[in-house]
Amino acid sequence: MCYYRLQQRMTKNRSQASRVGFFNFFKLSFLFGLALGQLAGAWFLVAGICGGPVDLNLGSWHVKGLPAGIGGMILMPPLGGLAALVAAPVLFFPFTLACNIFGGFKVSN
């Protein structure tokens, strides 16, 4: 009996979702935007460490190099999340249409 419970915990539960709510799509888009912003910020930081041409211009405040890479690491995730929230209403209809055409999407726990 104990082995069965352990095996039950180790297997992934998969379910197929055919529909996603509008606000859940907003949350998912926001999290993907944050992740992509973090990836872009890490790229700016690596380029700043390696001496690449990284510039950060915030009005009258302009920095280059490593400080610009650190600033990009801090500023890119919120900007990516904001861009995803702006794009989410436009992308919701094509996403639901694609889910209907391809039979949904799989979700695993």
N, C-alpha and C positions, 0 to 999 in steps of 0.2 A: 504494500500500500504506500509506503514511504517513497519507493522508487517511482511509482506512478505519479505522485505529486511532483517529484523532482523533474521527471520527464515532461510533465505538463507545464511546468514553469519555464523549462529550457526551450520548448518549441515556440516559435513565433506565431502569434495569432494574426491571421490575415483576413481581411474583409474587403469586399469590393464596394466602393461608394459610387453611386450613380448621380448623386446630386450634392452640391455644396451650397450652403447659405451665403447670402451676400456679405454679411458681416464677418463670417468665417473666412471668406475669400479675402476680405480686407486685412484681417489679421495675418493670414498666410502671406499675402503680398508684402505687408509691412516687415515681417520677419525675413523674407527673402531679400528685401531691399536693404535691411540692416546688414545681412550677411554679405551681400555684394559690396556694400559700402565699406565694410571692414576689410574685405579682400582688396579693394582698390586702395584703401588707406595703407594697408600693409605693403602694397606694391610701391606707393609713393615713399614710404619709409625706407624700404630696401634701396630704392633708387637714390634717395637722399644720403643714405649711408655709403653707397658706392660712388658718390660724387656725380650723379646724373643731374641733368638740367631740371630740377624741381623748383618751381616758383609758387609762392602763396601770396596772393594779392587780396587784401581785405580793405578796400578803400584807400586810405592814405598809408596804411601799414603794409609794407612789402618786404618779404623775407625770401631767402634762397637757401638751397642746400639742405643740411640736416634739420634745422629748425622748421623749414617748410615741410619736410617729410613727417616730422612729429605733429605738426599742425594738421596735415592731411590725414594722419592716423586718427586724430581726434574729431575732425570735422566731417570726414567722408561717410561714416555710418549714419549719423542723423540725416544728412543730405540724401543718402540712398533710400532711407526709410520714407522720407518726405516725398521723394520722386515716385516711389512705389505706391504711396497713398494717392497721389495725383493720377497715376496711371491705372489704378485698380478699377475705377468705374468704367473705363474704356475697355479694359481687358476682360471684364466679367462675362459679357455676352459671348465673345469668341471661345472663352474657356468652357462655358456650359454647352455651347454648340459642339465643341470637340469632344466633350464627355459623352454627349448623346450619340455622336457618330461612332466613336471608338468603344462604347460600352462602359464608360466610367473609368475609374482609376483605382489602383490597389493601395490600401493603407495597412501598414503592419505596426504592431505594438512593440 
